Amino acid sequence: MKELFVDQLRPGETITEFFALRKADLLEKDGKFRLSLELGDSTGRVRAVMWDATREHASLYEPGMIVRVRGVVGTYMEQIQVRVERMRAAKEEEYDLGDYFRKSSKTAEELSGLLDAMIERVENSYLKKLLEAVFTDDLRKKYLDSPAAKLLHHDYIGGLADHSLSMAEVIVRLADHYPKLDRDLLICGALLHDIGKIWEYEVTAAIDFTDAGRLVGHINQGDEFVVGRADSVENFPEDLLMNVRHLIVSHQGEREKGSPVVPMTPEAVFLHNVDELDARMGAVEKIRDRTGDSGWSEYSRIFGRFFYFGREEVEEEAEEE
């Protein structure tokens, strides 16, 4: 079983450990091959390289596997990197998949309770019945276990619920400041806007897209699912359903980002911006978690900048006289 995690790797160490294989690219230069790898576990990711690789290695090692690695920890461009000497696929009894994924800081029971409490805030009877029809026991478990993204934000078990509930809480806190907005509709939109991600991603040793996730996408899947559940609510108003659907299909804000339509109602504009805020803050917090003692993060290609989180103050113990 796993004993050494990514965040414990130090230059100069020789290691033999199990990691999730996140990426594996066979590269060629001057007739020689190498495998450019990314290894990971619940504490983070680390670059790795296997020199003197062969074409056969490309078929042996695929992202999503758990692999046993023997190698030496070093640095490359001021970042930790593992030089892999040997690698093999792990046997199922040799690892616990829970070691390779981050999880929400809240338990599934806590998230479920928060979800029920948020649904209880909804006063519109049709929207409440819709949410109750959506979050049945089977669907609820999938919702609570799903990530919200593959890499950028809330990319962990429970991330979808964390992100959606966080958005709903922001809406509740800001609703009084914008009294013309339909708060119930917005809470419903926050909880349902990414519901299609339940079917967009699959979790093996990595978070990756399903075939349907790539070919159809979470917006289309979510919209279709919600329409089906609304049919189970007697006399659900057509105009209300249209507004719920608009929140789902427009929440990414731009056609270039995957939304079939742009936000065209006040609630849709508001929901999109709350979604952007929570996603970006989730990404920033992920960067914070990987920042060392200097207080400065590594360069973020997503944001195009470094981040400064401040140096941790170390309290010096008073010397005994």
C-alpha positions as CSV (number, residue, x, y, z in Angstrom):
1,M,0.0,0.0,0.0
2,K,1.0,3.6,-0.5
3,E,3.5,5.1,2.0
4,L,5.0,8.1,0.2
5,F,2.9,10.9,-1.3
6,V,3.7,13.5,-3.9
7,D,3.9,16.4,-1.4
8,Q,6.6,14.4,0.5
9,L,9.0,14.0,-2.4
10,R,12.4,15.6,-1.9
11,P,15.3,16.0,-4.3
12,G,18.0,13.3,-3.9
13,E,15.6,10.6,-2.7
14,T,15.5,7.2,-4.4
15,I,11.9,6.0,-4.2
16,T,9.8,2.9,-4.9
17,E,6.1,3.9,-4.7
18,F,2.7,3.7,-6.3
19,F,1.2,6.6,-8.2
20,A,-1.7,7.3,-10.5
21,L,-0.5,7.9,-14.1
22,R,-2.1,11.1,-15.2
23,K,-0.3,11.7,-18.5
24,A,2.1,9.6,-20.6
25,D,3.5,10.9,-23.9
26,L,6.1,9.1,-26.0
27,L,8.5,11.7,-27.4
28,E,11.2,11.2,-30.0
29,K,14.4,13.1,-30.6
30,D,17.3,12.1,-32.8
31,G,15.9,8.6,-33.1
32,K,15.7,8.1,-29.3
33,F,12.5,7.9,-27.3
34,R,11.5,9.0,-23.9
35,L,8.3,8.9,-21.9
36,S,7.1,12.3,-20.6
37,L,4.9,11.5,-17.6
38,E,2.8,13.1,-14.9
39,L,2.3,11.1,-11.7
40,G,-0.2,12.0,-9.0
41,D,-2.1,11.1,-5.9
42,S,-4.4,12.8,-3.4
43,T,-1.8,15.4,-2.5
44,G,-0.9,16.6,-6.0
45,R,1.0,15.9,-9.2
46,V,4.6,15.6,-10.2
47,R,6.4,15.5,-13.5
48,A,8.4,12.5,-14.4
49,V,10.5,11.2,-17.3
50,M,11.6,7.7,-18.4
51,W,14.7,7.9,-20.6
52,D,15.6,5.1,-23.1
53,A,11.9,4.3,-23.6
54,T,10.7,2.3,-26.6
55,R,7.6,2.4,-28.8
56,E,6.1,-0.5,-26.9
57,H,6.0,1.7,-23.7
58,A,3.3,3.9,-25.3
59,S,0.9,0.9,-25.3
60,L,2.0,-0.4,-21.9
61,Y,1.3,2.7,-19.9
62,E,-1.9,4.6,-20.4
63,P,-3.4,7.5,-18.3
64,G,-5.8,6.2,-15.7
65,M,-3.5,3.4,-14.5
66,I,-2.0,2.9,-11.1
67,V,1.7,2.2,-11.6
68,R,4.6,1.2,-9.3
69,V,7.5,3.5,-9.9
70,R,11.2,3.1,-9.0
71,G,13.2,6.2,-9.6
72,V,15.2,9.2,-8.3
73,V,13.7,12.5,-7.3
74,G,15.4,15.5,-8.8
75,T,14.5,19.0,-10.1
76,Y,14.0,20.4,-13.6
77,M,13.4,24.1,-14.2
78,E,13.2,24.5,-10.4
79,Q,10.4,22.0,-10.1
80,I,10.4,18.5,-8.6
81,Q,10.8,15.8,-11.2
82,V,11.1,12.0,-10.9
83,R,13.6,10.2,-13.2
84,V,11.9,6.8,-13.6
85,E,14.2,3.8,-13.8
86,R,11.5,1.1,-13.8
87,M,7.7,1.1,-13.9
88,R,5.0,-1.5,-14.0
89,A,1.2,-1.6,-13.8
90,A,0.0,-2.1,-10.2
91,K,-2.0,-5.1,-9.2
92,E,-5.5,-4.3,-7.9
93,E,-4.7,-5.6,-4.4
94,E,-1.7,-3.4,-4.1
95,Y,-3.5,0.0,-3.9
96,D,-6.5,1.8,-2.4
97,L,-8.0,4.2,-5.0
98,G,-8.8,6.6,-2.2
99,D,-5.1,7.4,-1.9
100,Y,-5.1,9.0,-5.4
101,F,-7.9,11.6,-5.2
102,R,-8.5,14.6,-3.2
103,K,-11.9,14.7,-1.5
104,S,-14.2,17.5,-0.2
105,S,-13.4,18.6,3.3
106,K,-17.0,17.7,4.0
107,T,-18.3,14.2,4.3
108,A,-21.0,12.9,1.9
109,E,-23.4,13.1,4.8
110,E,-22.6,16.7,5.5
111,L,-22.9,17.7,1.9
112,S,-26.3,15.8,1.7
113,G,-27.5,17.7,4.7
114,L,-26.4,21.1,3.2
115,L,-28.2,20.1,0.0
116,D,-31.5,19.4,1.8
117,A,-31.2,22.6,3.8
118,M,-30.7,24.6,0.5
119,I,-33.7,22.9,-1.1
120,E,-35.8,23.8,1.9
121,R,-35.0,27.5,1.3
122,V,-36.9,27.3,-2.0
123,E,-40.4,28.7,-1.6
124,N,-41.7,28.1,-5.1
125,S,-43.5,24.8,-4.9
126,Y,-42.8,23.7,-8.4
127,L,-39.1,24.4,-8.2
128,K,-38.9,22.6,-4.8
129,K,-40.7,19.6,-6.3
130,L,-38.3,19.6,-9.3
131,L,-35.3,19.6,-7.0
132,E,-36.8,16.8,-4.9
133,A,-37.5,14.8,-8.1
134,V,-33.9,15.3,-9.2
135,F,-32.1,14.5,-6.0
136,T,-33.4,11.0,-5.4
137,D,-31.2,8.6,-3.5
138,D,-29.4,7.1,-6.6
139,L,-28.8,10.4,-8.3
140,R,-27.9,12.1,-5.1
141,K,-25.0,9.7,-4.5
142,K,-23.6,10.3,-7.9
143,Y,-24.0,14.1,-7.4
144,L,-22.1,13.9,-4.1
145,D,-19.3,11.8,-5.5
146,S,-18.7,13.7,-8.7
147,P,-15.9,16.2,-9.5
148,A,-16.8,19.6,-11.0
149,A,-13.9,19.6,-13.4
150,K,-11.0,17.6,-14.7
151,L,-8.2,20.0,-13.7
152,L,-9.2,23.6,-13.2
153,H,-11.4,23.9,-10.2
154,H,-13.2,21.7,-7.6
155,D,-11.5,18.7,-9.4
156,Y,-12.0,16.2,-6.6
157,I,-14.5,13.8,-5.1
158,G,-17.4,15.9,-3.9
159,G,-16.3,18.9,-6.0
160,L,-19.6,19.2,-7.9
161,A,-21.6,19.5,-4.7
162,D,-19.1,21.8,-3.1
163,H,-19.1,24.2,-6.1
164,S,-22.9,24.1,-6.6
165,L,-23.7,24.6,-2.9
166,S,-21.1,27.4,-2.7
167,M,-22.8,29.2,-5.6
168,A,-26.2,28.7,-3.9
169,E,-24.9,30.2,-0.7
170,V,-23.5,33.2,-2.5
171,I,-26.9,33.7,-4.2
172,V,-28.7,33.6,-0.8
173,R,-26.3,36.1,0.7
174,L,-26.6,38.6,-2.3
175,A,-30.2,38.1,-3.2
176,D,-31.4,40.9,-0.9
177,H,-29.1,43.3,-2.6
178,Y,-30.7,42.6,-5.9
179,P,-34.4,42.3,-4.9
180,K,-35.8,42.1,-8.5
181,L,-34.0,38.8,-9.0
182,D,-35.9,35.5,-8.5
183,R,-34.0,34.0,-5.7
184,D,-35.7,30.6,-5.9
185,L,-35.0,30.3,-9.6
186,L,-31.3,31.2,-8.9
187,I,-31.0,28.6,-6.1
188,C,-32.5,26.0,-8.5
189,G,-30.1,27.1,-11.2
190,A,-27.0,26.9,-8.9
191,L,-27.9,23.3,-7.9
192,L,-28.7,22.1,-11.4
193,H,-26.5,24.1,-13.8
194,D,-23.7,21.5,-13.8
195,I,-25.9,18.4,-13.1
196,G,-24.7,16.9,-16.4
197,K,-21.2,16.6,-15.1
198,I,-22.4,13.4,-13.4
199,W,-22.3,11.8,-16.8
200,E,-19.5,14.0,-18.4
201,Y,-16.7,12.6,-16.2
202,E,-15.6,9.2,-15.0
203,V,-13.2,8.6,-12.2
204,T,-10.7,5.7,-12.5
205,A,-7.1,6.5,-11.5
206,A,-7.8,9.9,-13.1
207,I,-10.7,12.2,-13.8
208,D,-11.4,12.0,-17.5
209,F,-14.2,12.5,-20.0
210,T,-16.7,9.8,-20.8
211,D,-17.6,9.2,-24.5
212,A,-20.9,11.0,-23.9
213,G,-19.0,13.8,-22.1
214,R,-17.0,14.5,-25.1
215,L,-19.6,13.9,-27.8
216,V,-22.6,15.5,-26.1
217,G,-21.3,17.6,-23.2
218,H,-22.6,18.3,-19.7
219,I,-24.8,21.2,-20.7
220,N,-26.9,19.1,-23.2
221,Q,-27.0,16.2,-20.9
222,G,-28.1,18.3,-17.9
223,D,-30.8,20.1,-19.9
224,E,-32.2,16.8,-21.2
225,F,-32.2,15.3,-17.7
226,V,-33.9,18.2,-16.0
227,V,-36.6,18.3,-18.7
228,G,-37.3,14.7,-18.0
229,R,-37.6,15.2,-14.3
230,A,-39.8,18.3,-14.7
231,D,-42.2,16.0,-16.7
232,S,-42.7,14.1,-13.4
233,V,-44.0,17.2,-11.6
234,E,-47.7,17.6,-12.3
235,N,-48.6,20.8,-14.2
236,F,-45.0,22.2,-14.1
237,P,-45.4,25.6,-15.8
238,E,-43.8,25.8,-19.3
239,D,-42.5,29.3,-18.8
240,L,-40.8,28.4,-15.5
241,L,-39.2,25.3,-17.1
242,M,-37.9,27.5,-19.9
243,N,-36.3,29.8,-17.4
244,V,-34.6,26.9,-15.6
245,R,-33.4,25.5,-18.9
246,H,-32.0,28.9,-19.9
247,L,-29.9,29.0,-16.7
248,I,-28.4,25.6,-17.6
249,V,-27.7,26.2,-21.2
250,S,-26.3,29.7,-20.8
251,H,-24.3,29.4,-17.6
252,Q,-20.9,29.4,-19.3
253,G,-21.6,32.8,-20.6
254,E,-20.3,32.6,-24.2
255,R,-20.8,30.4,-27.2
256,E,-17.0,30.1,-27.5
257,K,-16.9,28.5,-24.0
258,G,-19.6,26.0,-24.8
259,S,-22.9,27.6,-24.1
260,P,-25.5,27.1,-26.9
261,V,-26.9,30.6,-26.0
262,V,-25.6,33.6,-24.1
263,P,-27.4,34.7,-20.8
264,M,-30.5,36.7,-21.8
265,T,-32.3,37.0,-18.5
266,P,-31.2,38.9,-15.4
267,E,-31.0,35.7,-13.5
268,A,-28.9,34.1,-16.2
269,V,-26.5,37.0,-16.2
270,F,-26.2,36.8,-12.4
271,L,-25.8,33.0,-12.3
272,H,-23.1,33.1,-14.9
273,N,-21.1,35.6,-12.9
274,V,-21.5,33.7,-9.7
275,D,-20.4,30.6,-11.5
276,E,-17.3,32.3,-12.8
277,L,-16.5,33.8,-9.4
278,D,-16.7,30.5,-7.5
279,A,-14.8,28.5,-10.2
280,R,-12.0,31.1,-10.3
281,M,-11.8,31.2,-6.5
282,G,-11.7,27.4,-6.4
283,A,-8.8,27.5,-8.9
284,V,-7.0,30.1,-6.8
285,E,-7.4,28.0,-3.6
286,K,-6.0,25.0,-5.5
287,I,-2.9,27.1,-6.3
288,R,-2.7,28.2,-2.7
289,D,-2.6,24.6,-1.5
290,R,0.5,24.0,-3.7
291,T,2.4,27.1,-2.7
292,G,5.5,26.7,-0.6
293,D,7.0,28.7,2.3
294,S,8.0,31.7,0.1
295,G,4.4,32.7,-0.2
296,W,4.7,32.9,-4.0
297,S,3.0,30.3,-6.2
298,E,4.5,28.8,-9.4
299,Y,3.5,30.5,-12.6
300,S,-0.1,29.8,-13.4
301,R,-0.6,29.3,-17.1
302,I,-4.4,29.4,-16.6
303,F,-4.3,32.9,-15.1
304,G,-1.1,34.1,-16.8
305,R,0.5,35.3,-13.5
306,F,2.1,34.4,-10.2
307,F,0.1,34.6,-7.0
308,Y,1.3,35.8,-3.6
309,F,-0.4,34.4,-0.5
310,G,1.9,35.8,2.1
311,R,4.6,34.1,4.1
312,E,3.5,32.0,7.1
313,E,4.7,33.5,10.3
314,V,6.6,31.1,12.5
315,E,6.4,31.8,16.2
316,E,9.7,31.6,17.8
317,E,9.8,29.9,21.1
318,A,11.0,32.0,23.9
319,E,14.5,31.0,25.0
320,E,14.7,29.8,28.5
321,E,16.9,31.8,30.7
